[in-house]
Amino acid sequence: MIRVVVVDDHEIVRKGMIAYLQTDGDIEVVGQASSGFAGVEVILQEKPDVVLMDLIMENGTGIEATKQVMEKFPECKIIILTSYYDDKQVFPAIEAGAFSYLLKTASADEIVQAIKKAVIGENVIEPKVANKMLTSFQKDTLKPHDELTPREMEVLLCIGNGLTNQEISEKLYIGIKTVKTHVSNILSKLGVSDRTQAAVYVHRNGLL
């Protein structure tokens, strides 16, 4: 039997979920709570295999509860079940140790399957949440120069080669004012204060 605890401050939602879970022959609901702090007490006392955890609750959020449980009972698999999937909720929950992340728009059967998968080590991430995580990862892996336009990259490489604005103007066949505009944008995007630092950036990142 898979031992489960349900933590949700909406009584109707909590009791409805419990009623459905109890119809599954593989699941036993061993506890419930209506707040994060109360949930931590129940979880540490009952030592369930899986927890369905709401996020926004009074007297201790799901994120706070998840963090506390993970510190004292890391074997537990916590499935976040919430209506929220904004960055302020998703990433802190995952960082706190949540194993899976589902939205309350999920069907009851999908939640049951997530519980069963959690027991065998397979997590389930709501597609909307997964997309946010992927987008964030991609942003984290981008380097400052990836934000430059093709023309700005050309100007940056010229800076790296030690060319003056006038020389860049002549080499790329663009006006001196345009060169100055590109240089200003480049310094801003790279987060450097002058051309010398921009040249150093070019060489440190092997752009030449």
C-alpha positions in Angstrom: 0.0 0.0 0.0 1.1 3.5 -0.8 0.7 5.7 2.3 -0.4 9.2 1.5 -1.0 12.5 3.4 -3.0 15.3 1.9 -2.3 18.9 2.9 -4.7 21.6 1.6 -6.5 24.4 3.3 -9.7 24.1 1.2 -11.8 21.5 3.0 -13.9 20.5 0.0 -10.8 20.0 -2.2 -9.0 18.1 0.6 -11.9 15.8 1.4 -12.8 15.3 -2.2 -9.3 14.2 -3.0 -9.2 11.9 0.0 -12.5 10.3 -1.0 -11.2 9.6 -4.5 -7.8 8.3 -3.4 -9.5 5.8 -1.0 -11.3 4.2 -3.9 -7.9 3.1 -5.2 -6.9 -0.3 -3.8 -3.1 0.6 -3.8 -3.5 3.8 -1.8 -4.1 4.4 1.9 -4.6 8.0 3.2 -2.9 8.0 6.6 -3.3 11.7 7.4 -4.5 15.2 6.4 -3.9 18.8 7.3 -5.3 22.2 6.5 -2.0 24.2 6.8 1.7 24.0 6.2 2.7 23.8 9.8 0.1 21.3 10.7 1.1 19.3 7.6 4.7 19.1 8.7 3.6 17.6 12.1 1.3 15.0 10.4 3.9 14.0 7.9 6.7 13.6 10.4 4.4 11.6 12.6 2.9 9.3 10.0 6.0 9.0 7.7 4.0 8.6 4.4 5.4 7.5 1.1 3.9 10.5 -0.7 2.4 13.8 0.2 0.0 15.9 -1.9 0.9 19.5 -0.9 -1.0 22.7 -1.7 1.2 25.8 -2.0 -0.8 28.9 -0.8 -2.1 28.3 2.8 -2.3 30.2 6.0 -0.1 29.1 8.9 2.8 27.9 6.7 3.0 27.8 3.0 3.5 24.6 1.0 7.0 25.8 0.2 7.9 26.3 3.8 6.4 22.9 4.7 8.2 21.1 1.9 11.5 22.5 3.0 11.0 21.5 6.6 9.9 18.0 5.7 12.9 17.5 3.3 15.3 18.5 6.1 13.9 15.9 8.5 12.4 13.3 6.2 14.1 13.4 2.8 12.8 10.0 1.7 9.3 11.5 1.4 8.0 12.3 -2.1 6.2 15.6 -2.1 3.8 16.3 -5.0 2.9 20.0 -5.2 -0.8 20.2 -6.2 -1.7 23.9 -6.8 -3.5 26.4 -9.0 -0.3 28.5 -9.4 2.5 28.1 -11.9 4.2 31.5 -11.8 7.9 31.8 -11.2 7.5 33.0 -7.6 5.9 29.6 -6.8 7.4 27.1 -9.2 11.1 27.5 -8.6 11.1 28.0 -4.8 9.0 24.8 -4.6 11.4 22.8 -6.7 14.3 24.2 -4.8 12.7 23.3 -1.5 12.6 19.6 -2.6 9.3 19.0 -4.3 9.4 15.8 -6.3 6.5 16.5 -8.7 4.5 19.6 -9.6 0.9 19.4 -10.8 -1.9 21.9 -11.3 -5.4 21.4 -9.8 -6.7 21.3 -13.4 -5.2 17.8 -13.5 -7.7 14.9 -13.5 -8.1 12.8 -10.4 -6.6 9.8 -12.4 -3.6 11.9 -13.4 -3.0 12.7 -9.7 -3.3 9.0 -8.7 -0.8 8.1 -11.5 1.6 10.8 -10.2 1.4 9.3 -6.8 2.2 5.8 -8.1 5.0 7.1 -10.2 6.5 9.0 -7.3 6.9 5.7 -5.3 9.0 4.2 -8.1 11.1 7.4 -8.5 9.4 8.9 -11.6 8.5 12.5 -11.2 5.7 14.3 -13.1 5.9 18.0 -14.0 2.9 19.8 -15.4 3.8 20.8 -19.0 3.3 24.6 -18.3 5.7 24.3 -15.4 8.2 22.3 -17.4 8.2 24.9 -20.1 8.9 27.6 -17.5 11.8 25.6 -16.1 13.2 25.0 -19.6 13.0 28.6 -20.5 14.7 29.6 -17.3 17.5 27.1 -17.9 18.0 28.4 -21.4 18.3 32.0 -20.2 20.8 30.9 -17.5 23.0 29.3 -20.1 23.0 32.3 -22.4 26.1 34.5 -22.4 25.9 38.3 -22.6 27.2 38.3 -26.2 24.4 36.0 -27.2 22.1 39.0 -26.9 24.0 41.0 -29.5 22.7 41.6 -33.0 24.9 40.3 -35.9 26.1 43.8 -36.6 26.9 44.5 -32.9 28.9 41.3 -32.9 30.9 42.5 -35.9 31.6 45.7 -34.1 32.6 43.9 -30.9 35.1 41.7 -32.9 36.5 44.9 -34.3 36.9 46.2 -30.8 38.6 43.0 -29.9 41.1 43.5 -32.7 41.9 47.0 -31.4 40.2 49.0 -34.1 39.1 52.6 -33.4 35.6 53.9 -34.2 36.9 55.5 -37.4 38.5 52.2 -38.5 35.4 50.2 -37.7 33.4 52.8 -39.7 35.6 52.3 -42.7 35.8 48.5 -42.4 32.1 47.9 -42.0 31.0 50.8 -44.3 28.8 52.4 -41.7 28.7 56.0 -40.3 30.7 57.0 -37.3 27.6 57.9 -35.4 26.2 54.4 -36.1 29.4 52.9 -34.8 29.2 54.9 -31.6 25.6 53.8 -31.1 26.6 50.1 -31.6 29.5 50.5 -29.2 27.2 52.0 -26.6 24.7 49.1 -27.0 27.4 46.6 -26.8 28.9 48.0 -23.6 25.4 48.0 -22.0 24.6 44.4 -23.1 27.9 43.0 -22.0 27.7 44.9 -18.7 31.1 46.5 -19.1 32.1 50.2 -18.7 34.5 50.8 -21.6 36.1 49.5 -24.8 39.1 48.0 -23.0 36.8 45.8 -20.9 34.9 44.9 -24.1 38.1 43.8 -25.8 39.1 41.8 -22.7 35.6 40.1 -22.9 36.2 39.2 -26.5 39.5 37.4 -25.7 38.3 35.7 -22.5 35.4 34.2 -24.4 37.4 33.1 -27.4 35.3 35.1 -29.8 38.1 35.9 -32.3 
